């Protein structure tokens, strides 16, 4: 209780709220509809291409040896993933959400794909090439069937009806763990070769965070092209270590992580090759594997929803209307169908690392991402040139992930500005969903490492995947819990809607209630009338 004769002056309203809520993220240099100059846009697009190469190379490097393939098959698989990623990114930016989102390979599909690889019906095939093609055709069939799930949920408007229940409060755990949940692809991979990974992480932080504040003027070249500068420097440094014999007497695992000449991609890649549909042969179908892949497709759908929210934030767009999100999911399902038809060996989803790159560069231009899609297609056809960039050591890419995934996670935390953090309901939903979103997948992953199979272990491998894979996804568990609790807990309280921040999004719930949403998300060529979900 205050003492003294006089009363203290009441603080002004701007002092009570020094950081007002922002529908759009400020300080973004180029938003969706404002492209940079062409020379700058080309370099930024190439930077997006470099970033998405990590996942593109990592997935075939994991799958191809298990499938019986060698360097040639791995090179062809990488080319196919690149080509399809370019096509799917064009489709998403033109007809989907129209956000600057790169659609590439997804780690989420890898466990179920490995289950197909290890299926008993392929164990008797002795010829490695035949085994690889047979397994690839089985993966193709599962992906083709699984694509129907997202296509139906998206274009029918069903996912629109689900996401109408999303509030800023339930978005926080979903978006945050879409980024933070990928921590195992960050420093653990950097530590496989610390003499390469740590310099890359150090230089990226210096170029992107410190140098821009030390330079005078408005054109921060080092900030905008921090990835290119740091990767080139560390890549040359790693090559000097390689030719200097620094890894001559090290283990094979260390050499594979550190050396710049161990990928085998440059020699195995053809000079010119255009991926084409059913290049591995006619797809084969197995009902159980198709159901398992559909379950994984749903998990990827949830994770992509979180990534779409992060992309919209870093592109300085308005909050995504549910109908636009549903439209994007439908076209992402088409992307999985294209992946199955071309035989990428993996499904497609929103690239989380490229979403983080938007934050590093402060450039959310749609044109930049479309240019990156052009680079993907170009270098997928010119195999030798694409293989040069694809041979960047994995610890360098993992160091980039440490920054990008952190930015995506912090995009989720940014939605806290819309919520009332002084209510115990809010604190319970946030704390419980975050904790369980980390704890449950940790249990499932540890159980799998120790026992060689997940907690759900039956004779039907496909059924095991339908349960184990969803509960191994941090974003899926946290997002589901947050949405369920947010919708069901104390629903009749009249103040709950304000506490969960939903009133801030009311004007963005439908497509044409805000002119900014029409500017950002409307389809070209007057195609809106063909999508009734809009």
C-alpha positions as CSV (number, residue, x, y, z in Angstrom):
1,X,0.0,0.0,0.0
2,X,1.4,3.4,-1.0
3,X,2.3,5.8,1.8
4,X,2.5,9.6,1.6
5,X,0.0,12.4,1.1
6,X,0.1,12.6,-2.7
7,X,-1.2,10.0,-5.1
8,X,1.1,8.6,-7.7
9,X,0.4,9.6,-11.3
10,X,-1.3,6.9,-13.3
11,X,0.8,5.5,-16.2
12,X,-0.2,6.2,-19.7
13,X,-1.8,3.5,-21.8
14,X,1.3,3.1,-24.1
15,X,3.4,2.6,-21.0
16,X,1.1,-0.1,-19.8
17,X,1.4,-1.8,-23.2
18,X,4.8,-0.9,-24.6
19,X,4.7,-3.7,-27.2
20,X,1.3,-3.7,-28.9
21,X,-0.1,-6.7,-30.7
22,X,0.9,-6.9,-34.4
23,X,-1.3,-8.7,-37.0
24,X,1.7,-8.7,-39.4
25,X,5.4,-9.0,-38.4
26,X,7.1,-5.6,-38.8
27,X,10.6,-5.0,-40.1
28,X,10.3,-7.5,-43.0
29,X,12.1,-6.0,-46.0
30,X,10.1,-7.7,-48.7
31,X,6.7,-9.3,-48.0
32,X,4.8,-11.8,-50.2
33,X,3.8,-9.4,-52.9
34,X,6.9,-7.1,-52.9
35,X,9.8,-8.8,-54.7
36,X,13.4,-7.6,-54.4
37,X,15.4,-6.5,-57.4
38,X,16.1,-9.3,-59.8
39,X,19.9,-9.8,-59.0
40,X,19.1,-9.9,-55.3
41,X,16.1,-12.2,-55.9
42,X,18.2,-14.6,-57.8
43,X,20.8,-14.9,-55.1
44,X,18.1,-15.3,-52.4
45,X,16.4,-18.0,-54.5
46,X,19.7,-19.8,-54.8
47,X,20.1,-19.6,-51.1
48,X,16.8,-21.3,-50.5
49,X,17.9,-24.0,-52.9
50,X,21.1,-24.6,-50.9
51,X,19.2,-24.8,-47.7
52,X,16.7,-27.4,-48.9
53,X,19.5,-29.6,-50.2
54,X,20.2,-30.9,-46.7
55,X,16.9,-32.8,-46.4
56,X,17.1,-33.8,-50.0
57,X,20.4,-35.5,-49.6
58,X,19.9,-36.9,-46.1
59,X,16.8,-38.9,-46.9
60,X,18.3,-40.9,-49.8
61,X,21.5,-41.4,-47.9
62,X,19.4,-43.1,-45.2
63,X,17.1,-45.1,-47.4
64,X,19.1,-46.1,-50.5
65,X,21.7,-48.4,-48.8
66,X,18.8,-50.2,-47.0
67,X,17.1,-50.6,-50.4
68,X,20.2,-52.3,-52.0
69,X,21.1,-49.3,-54.1
70,X,24.5,-47.6,-54.6
71,X,25.8,-44.2,-55.6
72,X,24.0,-44.2,-58.9
73,X,20.6,-45.0,-57.4
74,X,21.2,-42.4,-54.7
75,X,22.1,-39.7,-57.3
76,X,18.9,-40.5,-59.3
77,X,16.8,-40.4,-56.2
78,X,18.2,-37.0,-55.2
79,X,17.6,-35.7,-58.7
80,X,14.0,-36.9,-58.6
81,X,13.3,-35.4,-55.1
82,X,14.8,-32.1,-56.3
83,X,12.7,-32.1,-59.5
84,X,9.5,-32.9,-57.7
85,X,10.2,-30.3,-55.0
86,X,10.6,-27.6,-57.6
87,X,7.3,-28.6,-59.2
88,X,5.4,-28.8,-55.9
89,X,6.8,-25.5,-54.8
90,X,5.6,-23.8,-57.9
91,X,2.2,-25.4,-57.5
92,X,1.9,-24.3,-53.8
93,X,3.0,-20.7,-54.5
94,X,0.7,-20.4,-57.5
95,X,-2.5,-22.3,-56.5
96,X,-2.1,-23.4,-52.9
97,X,-1.7,-21.0,-49.9
98,X,0.4,-18.7,-52.2
99,X,2.8,-18.3,-49.2
100,X,6.6,-18.4,-49.9
101,X,6.7,-22.0,-48.7
102,X,9.1,-24.6,-50.1
103,X,7.6,-28.0,-50.5
104,X,10.3,-30.7,-50.2
105,X,11.1,-34.1,-48.7
106,X,9.9,-34.8,-45.2
107,X,11.7,-36.7,-42.4
108,X,8.3,-37.7,-41.1
109,X,7.8,-40.3,-43.9
110,X,11.2,-42.0,-43.3
111,X,10.3,-44.5,-40.5
112,X,7.3,-45.9,-42.4
113,X,9.3,-45.9,-45.6
114,X,12.0,-48.0,-43.8
115,X,9.2,-50.4,-42.8
116,X,8.4,-51.0,-46.4
117,X,12.1,-51.4,-47.2
118,X,12.4,-54.1,-44.5
119,X,9.3,-56.0,-45.6
120,X,9.9,-59.7,-45.8
121,X,8.7,-60.0,-49.4
122,X,11.9,-58.2,-50.6
123,X,14.4,-60.2,-48.6
124,X,14.7,-63.0,-51.1
125,X,15.7,-60.7,-54.0
126,X,19.4,-61.2,-54.6
127,X,20.0,-58.6,-57.4
128,X,20.6,-55.2,-55.7
129,X,19.3,-53.2,-58.6
130,X,16.1,-55.4,-58.9
131,X,15.6,-55.1,-55.2
132,X,15.9,-51.4,-55.2
133,X,13.4,-51.0,-58.0
134,X,10.9,-53.4,-56.5
135,X,11.1,-51.6,-53.1
136,X,10.7,-48.2,-54.8
137,X,7.6,-49.4,-56.6
138,X,6.1,-50.5,-53.3
139,X,6.8,-47.1,-51.8
140,X,5.3,-45.4,-54.9
141,X,2.1,-47.3,-54.4
142,X,1.8,-46.4,-50.7
143,X,2.4,-42.7,-51.5
144,X,-0.1,-42.6,-54.3
145,X,-2.9,-44.0,-52.0
146,X,-1.8,-41.9,-49.0
147,X,-2.0,-38.7,-51.1
148,X,-5.8,-39.1,-51.3
149,X,-6.1,-38.3,-47.6
150,X,-4.7,-34.8,-47.9
151,X,-6.5,-34.2,-51.2
152,X,-9.9,-35.1,-49.7
153,X,-9.3,-33.2,-46.4
154,X,-8.1,-30.1,-48.3
155,X,-10.3,-29.7,-51.3
156,X,-13.5,-30.8,-49.5
157,X,-13.0,-28.2,-46.9
158,X,-12.9,-30.7,-44.0
159,X,-9.5,-29.4,-42.8
160,X,-11.0,-25.9,-43.0
161,X,-13.6,-26.9,-40.5
162,X,-11.0,-28.4,-38.2
163,X,-8.7,-25.4,-38.3
164,X,-11.5,-23.0,-37.5
165,X,-11.1,-24.3,-33.9
166,X,-7.5,-23.2,-33.8
167,X,-6.7,-20.2,-31.7
168,X,-3.5,-18.3,-31.1
169,X,-3.2,-20.3,-27.8
170,X,-3.4,-23.7,-29.5
171,X,-1.1,-22.5,-32.3
172,X,1.7,-21.8,-29.9
173,X,2.7,-25.5,-29.1
174,X,1.9,-26.6,-32.6
175,X,4.1,-24.1,-34.3
176,X,6.8,-24.0,-31.6
177,X,7.4,-27.8,-31.7
178,X,7.3,-27.9,-35.5
179,X,10.7,-26.1,-35.1
180,X,12.0,-27.1,-31.7
181,X,10.9,-30.7,-32.2
182,X,13.5,-31.2,-34.8
183,X,16.4,-30.7,-32.3
184,X,17.9,-34.1,-33.1
185,X,18.8,-32.8,-36.6
186,X,20.7,-29.9,-35.1
187,X,23.7,-30.1,-32.8
188,X,23.8,-33.9,-32.7
189,X,24.7,-33.9,-36.4
190,X,27.0,-30.9,-35.9
191,X,28.9,-32.8,-33.3
192,X,29.7,-35.6,-35.8
193,X,32.4,-33.3,-37.2
194,X,32.9,-30.4,-34.8
195,X,35.9,-28.9,-36.6
196,X,33.5,-28.2,-39.6
197,X,30.1,-27.9,-37.9
198,X,31.1,-25.4,-35.2
199,X,32.8,-22.9,-37.5
200,X,29.7,-23.0,-39.7
201,X,27.4,-22.3,-36.7
202,X,29.7,-19.6,-35.4
203,X,30.1,-17.8,-38.8
204,X,26.3,-17.9,-39.5
205,X,25.6,-16.2,-36.2
206,X,28.3,-13.6,-36.9
207,X,27.1,-12.8,-40.4
208,X,23.4,-12.8,-39.7
209,X,23.2,-11.3,-36.2
210,X,26.3,-9.2,-35.4
211,X,27.8,-7.8,-38.6
212,X,24.5,-6.1,-39.6
213,X,24.5,-4.1,-36.4
214,X,28.1,-3.1,-36.8
215,X,27.7,-1.8,-40.3
216,X,26.3,1.6,-41.2
217,X,23.7,2.0,-43.9
218,X,20.5,0.2,-44.8
219,X,21.8,-2.4,-47.2
220,X,23.0,-5.3,-45.1
221,X,24.5,-7.6,-47.6
222,X,26.1,-9.9,-45.0
223,X,22.8,-10.3,-43.2
224,X,20.8,-11.1,-46.3
225,X,23.3,-13.6,-47.7
226,X,24.7,-15.0,-44.5
227,X,24.1,-18.5,-45.6
228,X,26.0,-18.2,-48.9
229,X,29.0,-16.4,-47.3
230,X,29.3,-18.8,-44.3
231,X,28.8,-22.0,-46.3
232,X,31.3,-21.0,-49.0
233,X,34.0,-20.2,-46.4
234,X,33.5,-23.4,-44.3
235,X,33.1,-25.6,-47.4
236,X,36.5,-24.4,-48.7
237,X,38.0,-24.9,-45.2
238,X,36.6,-28.4,-45.1
239,X,38.0,-29.2,-48.5
240,X,41.4,-27.9,-47.4
241,X,41.3,-30.3,-44.4
242,X,40.3,-33.1,-46.7
243,X,43.1,-32.7,-49.2
244,X,45.5,-31.9,-46.4
245,X,45.1,-35.4,-45.0
246,X,43.4,-34.3,-41.7
247,X,41.1,-37.4,-41.8
248,X,43.5,-39.9,-43.3
249,X,43.7,-42.1,-40.1
250,X,40.2,-41.4,-38.7
251,X,37.2,-43.9,-38.7
252,X,35.0,-44.4,-41.7
253,X,32.1,-42.6,-39.8
254,X,34.2,-39.5,-39.2
255,X,35.4,-39.5,-42.9
256,X,31.8,-39.8,-44.1
257,X,30.8,-36.8,-42.0
258,X,33.8,-34.5,-42.5
259,X,35.4,-35.2,-45.9
260,X,34.1,-33.4,-49.0
261,X,34.9,-36.3,-51.4
262,X,32.9,-39.1,-49.7
263,X,29.4,-38.6,-51.0
264,X,30.0,-40.3,-54.4
265,X,27.4,-38.1,-56.0
266,X,29.5,-36.3,-58.5
267,X,30.9,-39.4,-60.2
268,X,27.5,-41.2,-60.1
269,X,25.4,-38.4,-61.4
270,X,24.7,-38.2,-65.2
271,X,25.4,-34.9,-67.0
272,X,21.8,-34.5,-68.1
273,X,18.8,-36.5,-67.0
274,X,15.1,-35.6,-66.8
275,X,13.1,-37.5,-64.1
276,X,9.9,-38.9,-65.5
277,X,6.8,-40.6,-64.2
278,X,7.1,-44.3,-63.2
279,X,10.8,-44.3,-64.0
280,X,11.3,-47.3,-61.7
281,X,8.4,-49.3,-63.2
282,X,4.7,-49.7,-62.4
283,X,3.9,-49.1,-58.7
284,X,2.7,-52.0,-56.6
285,X,0.1,-51.7,-53.8
286,X,-0.1,-53.3,-50.4
287,X,-3.2,-52.5,-48.3
288,X,-1.4,-52.4,-44.9
289,X,1.4,-50.2,-46.1
290,X,-1.0,-47.8,-47.7
291,X,-2.9,-47.4,-44.4
292,X,0.4,-46.8,-42.6
293,X,1.4,-44.2,-45.1
294,X,-2.0,-42.5,-44.8
295,X,-1.4,-42.2,-41.0
296,X,2.0,-40.7,-41.6
297,X,0.5,-38.4,-44.3
298,X,-1.9,-37.1,-41.6
299,X,1.0,-36.4,-39.2
300,X,2.8,-34.5,-42.0
301,X,-0.4,-32.6,-42.6
302,X,-0.4,-31.4,-39.0
303,X,3.3,-30.5,-39.0
304,X,2.8,-28.6,-42.3
305,X,0.0,-26.7,-40.8
306,X,2.4,-25.4,-38.1
307,X,5.0,-24.6,-40.7
308,X,2.4,-22.7,-42.8
309,X,1.7,-20.5,-39.8
310,X,5.4,-19.8,-39.3
311,X,5.8,-19.0,-43.0
312,X,2.8,-16.6,-42.9
313,X,4.3,-14.8,-39.9
314,X,7.8,-14.4,-41.4
315,X,6.4,-13.4,-44.7
316,X,4.6,-10.5,-42.9
317,X,1.2,-11.9,-44.1
318,X,-2.0,-11.8,-42.2
319,X,-3.1,-14.8,-40.1
320,X,-4.0,-17.7,-42.5
321,X,-7.8,-18.0,-43.1
322,X,-8.9,-21.6,-42.6
323,X,-10.1,-21.9,-46.2
324,X,-6.7,-20.9,-47.5
325,X,-5.0,-23.4,-45.3
326,X,-7.4,-26.1,-46.5
327,X,-6.6,-25.2,-50.1
328,X,-2.9,-25.4,-49.4
329,X,-3.3,-28.8,-47.8
330,X,-5.2,-30.1,-50.9
331,X,-2.4,-29.0,-53.2
332,X,0.1,-30.6,-50.8
333,X,-1.8,-33.8,-51.2
334,X,-1.3,-33.4,-55.0
335,X,2.4,-32.9,-54.2
336,X,2.5,-36.3,-52.4
337,X,0.7,-37.8,-55.4
338,X,3.3,-36.4,-57.8
339,X,6.0,-37.8,-55.4
340,X,4.5,-41.2,-55.7
341,X,4.1,-41.0,-59.5
342,X,7.7,-39.9,-60.1
343,X,9.2,-42.2,-57.4
344,X,10.9,-40.0,-54.9
345,X,10.8,-42.6,-52.2
346,X,9.5,-40.1,-49.8
347,X,6.5,-37.9,-49.2
348,X,6.3,-34.1,-49.4
349,X,5.6,-31.4,-46.8
350,X,6.5,-27.8,-46.0
351,X,10.2,-27.4,-45.6
352,X,10.8,-26.1,-42.0
353,X,14.3,-25.1,-42.7
354,X,13.3,-22.8,-45.5
355,X,10.7,-21.2,-43.3
356,X,13.5,-20.4,-40.9
357,X,15.5,-18.9,-43.7
358,X,12.7,-16.3,-44.3
359,X,13.4,-15.1,-40.8
360,X,17.2,-14.9,-41.2
361,X,16.9,-12.9,-44.4
362,X,13.9,-10.9,-43.5
363,X,12.6,-11.5,-47.0
364,X,9.2,-13.2,-47.4
365,X,8.8,-12.6,-51.1
366,X,6.8,-15.2,-53.1
367,X,9.0,-14.5,-56.2
368,X,12.2,-15.5,-54.4
369,X,10.8,-18.9,-53.5
370,X,9.5,-19.4,-57.0
371,X,13.0,-18.6,-58.3
372,X,14.4,-21.3,-55.9
373,X,11.9,-23.7,-57.4
374,X,13.5,-22.9,-60.8
375,X,16.9,-23.7,-59.4
376,X,15.7,-27.0,-58.0
377,X,14.4,-28.1,-61.4
378,X,17.4,-26.8,-63.3
379,X,20.0,-28.5,-61.1
380,X,17.9,-31.7,-61.0
381,X,18.2,-32.0,-64.8
382,X,21.9,-31.0,-64.9
383,X,23.0,-33.7,-62.6
384,X,26.8,-33.1,-62.3
385,X,26.3,-29.5,-61.3
386,X,23.6,-30.3,-58.8
387,X,25.8,-33.0,-57.3
388,X,28.5,-30.5,-56.6
389,X,26.2,-28.6,-54.2
390,X,24.6,-31.8,-52.9
391,X,28.1,-33.0,-51.7
392,X,28.3,-30.3,-48.9
393,X,29.2,-32.2,-45.7
394,X,26.2,-32.9,-43.4
395,X,27.6,-31.0,-40.4
396,X,27.5,-27.8,-42.4
397,X,23.8,-28.2,-43.1
398,X,23.1,-29.3,-39.5
399,X,24.7,-26.0,-38.3
400,X,22.2,-24.1,-40.5
401,X,19.3,-26.1,-39.0
402,X,20.3,-24.9,-35.5
403,X,19.4,-21.4,-36.6
404,X,16.4,-22.1,-38.9
405,X,14.6,-24.6,-36.6
406,X,15.1,-22.1,-33.7
407,X,13.5,-19.3,-35.7
408,X,10.4,-21.5,-36.6
409,X,10.0,-22.5,-32.9
410,X,10.2,-18.8,-31.9
411,X,7.5,-18.0,-34.4
412,X,5.2,-20.2,-32.4
413,X,6.2,-18.4,-29.2
414,X,5.3,-15.1,-31.0
415,X,1.6,-16.1,-30.9
416,X,1.7,-15.7,-27.1
417,X,1.2,-11.9,-27.7
418,X,-2.5,-12.6,-28.5
419,X,-3.1,-14.7,-25.3
420,X,-3.8,-13.8,-21.7
421,X,-0.8,-15.3,-19.9
422,X,-2.2,-14.3,-16.4
423,X,-4.8,-17.1,-16.4
424,X,-4.2,-20.5,-15.0
425,X,-6.1,-22.1,-17.8
426,X,-3.7,-20.6,-20.3
427,X,-0.7,-21.7,-18.3
428,X,-2.0,-25.3,-17.9
429,X,-2.7,-25.7,-21.6
430,X,0.7,-24.3,-22.6
431,X,2.7,-26.1,-20.0
432,X,1.0,-29.5,-20.3
433,X,1.0,-29.6,-24.1
434,X,4.6,-28.5,-24.3
435,X,5.8,-31.0,-21.7
436,X,3.8,-34.0,-23.1
437,X,4.7,-33.0,-26.6
438,X,8.4,-33.5,-25.7
439,X,8.0,-36.3,-23.2
440,X,5.8,-38.8,-25.1
441,X,7.9,-38.8,-28.3
442,X,11.0,-39.1,-26.2
443,X,9.6,-42.3,-24.6
444,X,8.6,-43.7,-28.0
445,X,12.0,-42.9,-29.5
446,X,14.0,-44.2,-26.6
447,X,12.0,-47.4,-26.6
448,X,12.6,-47.9,-30.3
449,X,16.4,-47.3,-29.9
450,X,16.7,-49.8,-27.0
451,X,14.4,-52.6,-28.3
452,X,14.6,-52.1,-32.1
453,X,10.8,-51.6,-32.3
454,X,8.3,-49.2,-30.9
455,X,6.0,-49.6,-27.8
456,X,3.3,-50.9,-30.1
457,X,4.7,-54.1,-31.5
458,X,2.5,-56.6,-33.3
459,X,3.1,-58.9,-36.2
460,X,1.5,-56.3,-38.5
461,X,4.3,-53.8,-39.1
462,X,2.0,-51.4,-40.9
463,X,-0.3,-51.3,-37.8
464,X,2.7,-50.6,-35.6
465,X,3.6,-47.6,-37.7
466,X,0.1,-46.2,-37.6
467,X,0.5,-45.8,-33.8
468,X,4.2,-45.4,-33.2
469,X,4.9,-42.7,-35.9
470,X,2.2,-40.2,-34.8
471,X,3.2,-40.4,-31.1
472,X,6.9,-39.9,-32.1
473,X,6.1,-36.5,-33.6
474,X,6.5,-33.6,-31.1
475,X,4.4,-31.2,-33.1
476,X,1.6,-33.7,-33.6
477,X,1.3,-34.6,-29.9
478,X,1.6,-31.0,-28.7
479,X,-0.7,-29.6,-31.3
480,X,-3.4,-32.3,-30.7
481,X,-3.3,-31.8,-26.9
482,X,-3.4,-28.0,-27.1
483,X,-6.3,-28.0,-29.5
484,X,-8.3,-30.6,-27.5
485,X,-7.7,-28.8,-24.2
486,X,-8.4,-25.3,-25.7
487,X,-11.7,-26.4,-27.2
488,X,-13.0,-28.5,-24.2
489,X,-11.7,-26.8,-21.1
490,X,-14.1,-24.3,-19.4
491,X,-15.7,-23.6,-22.8
492,X,-18.8,-21.9,-21.3
493,X,-16.7,-19.1,-19.6
494,X,-17.5,-15.9,-21.5
495,X,-13.9,-14.6,-21.0
496,X,-12.3,-17.7,-22.5
497,X,-12.4,-16.4,-26.1
498,X,-10.4,-13.4,-25.2
499,X,-8.0,-15.3,-23.1
500,X,-7.2,-17.7,-26.0
501,X,-6.8,-14.7,-28.3
502,X,-9.4,-15.8,-30.8
503,X,-11.0,-12.3,-30.9
504,X,-7.8,-11.0,-32.6
505,X,-8.3,-13.4,-35.4
506,X,-12.1,-12.9,-36.0
507,X,-11.6,-10.6,-39.0
508,X,-9.3,-13.2,-40.6
509,X,-11.6,-16.2,-40.2
510,X,-13.2,-15.7,-43.6
511,X,-11.4,-14.9,-46.8
512,X,-12.8,-11.5,-47.9
513,X,-13.2,-9.7,-44.5
514,X,-9.8,-8.1,-44.8
515,X,-8.3,-6.5,-48.0
516,X,-4.8,-7.7,-47.0
517,X,-5.9,-11.3,-47.0
518,X,-7.3,-10.9,-50.5
519,X,-4.1,-9.3,-51.7
520,X,-1.9,-12.1,-50.2
521,X,-3.9,-15.2,-50.9
522,X,-6.1,-14.6,-53.9
523,X,-5.5,-17.0,-56.8
524,X,-4.2,-15.7,-60.2
525,X,-6.2,-15.8,-63.4
526,X,-9.5,-15.4,-61.5
527,X,-9.4,-19.0,-60.3
528,X,-11.0,-18.4,-56.9
529,X,-14.4,-19.4,-58.2
530,X,-13.2,-23.0,-58.9
531,X,-12.4,-23.6,-55.2
532,X,-15.6,-23.5,-53.2
533,X,-13.7,-23.9,-49.9
534,X,-12.5,-20.4,-50.4
